[in-house]
């Protein structure tokens, strides 16, 4: 009878471990997506800054004293 109790506890621990791994994988995927969004936003800001700098350099109405 004791073996069934031990197997039941082992089974619960095993299921809990798989559940935790599933949660870890979901959290890792969310982190990857967030980093990708941040990287894309940073690249967009950099491109906009470069475009603005290029426009200011070639803009004839911009008179510097």
MOWO-V439737 format. One record per residue. N is the residue number from 0. SS is DSSP state (H for helix, E for strand, - for the rest). Layout:
n/ss
N/SS
N/SS
//
This chain:
n/ss
0/-
1/H
2/H
3/H
4/H
5/H
6/H
7/H
8/H
9/H
10/H
11/H
12/H
13/H
14/H
15/H
16/H
17/H
18/H
19/H
20/H
21/H
22/H
23/H
24/H
25/H
26/H
27/H
28/H
29/H
30/H
31/H
32/H
33/H
34/H
35/H
36/H
37/H
38/H
39/H
40/H
41/H
42/H
43/H
44/H
45/H
46/H
47/H
48/H
49/H
50/H
51/H
52/H
53/H
54/H
55/H
56/H
57/H
58/-
59/-
60/-
61/-
62/-
63/-
64/-
//
